[in-house]
Amino acid sequence: PSAMSHFMGFSATGALIAAVCFEAMGQICFKLSAARAAATTAGHSGLAFAYAVMRSGWVVAGIIAYVFELFLWLAALRTLPLSLAYPLLTTSYCVVAIGSHFVLKESLSGRTVFGIALITIGAALLSSHPMPS
């Protein structure tokens, strides 16, 4: 494997998968921050909510996850065609929904499960195109 196809020990495919995971972690952290801020600022102004969100450790964790996601995404784009990588990034919707079910105890409706299945099938069809390592 060439230096171009690896970044910090990640193949382009590995970097894309890790980027999807960090995207999901960031979203879940943002939801935790918003939910906690809403609970502590009920009946107060929107400014109080915004202040509570910005002081939350969860929002900081979400921003850190997004920074990692950005660098992993850029590493994936070093060798993957954007026309392949970007559609595969949509699998983050599936990971967020499943993660929200387990971490946040949100329900998964039949419609959501069906949507996850469609996105997964689409990603599988796209990834059947040979991807560089």
Salt bridges, closest charged atoms under 4 A:
none
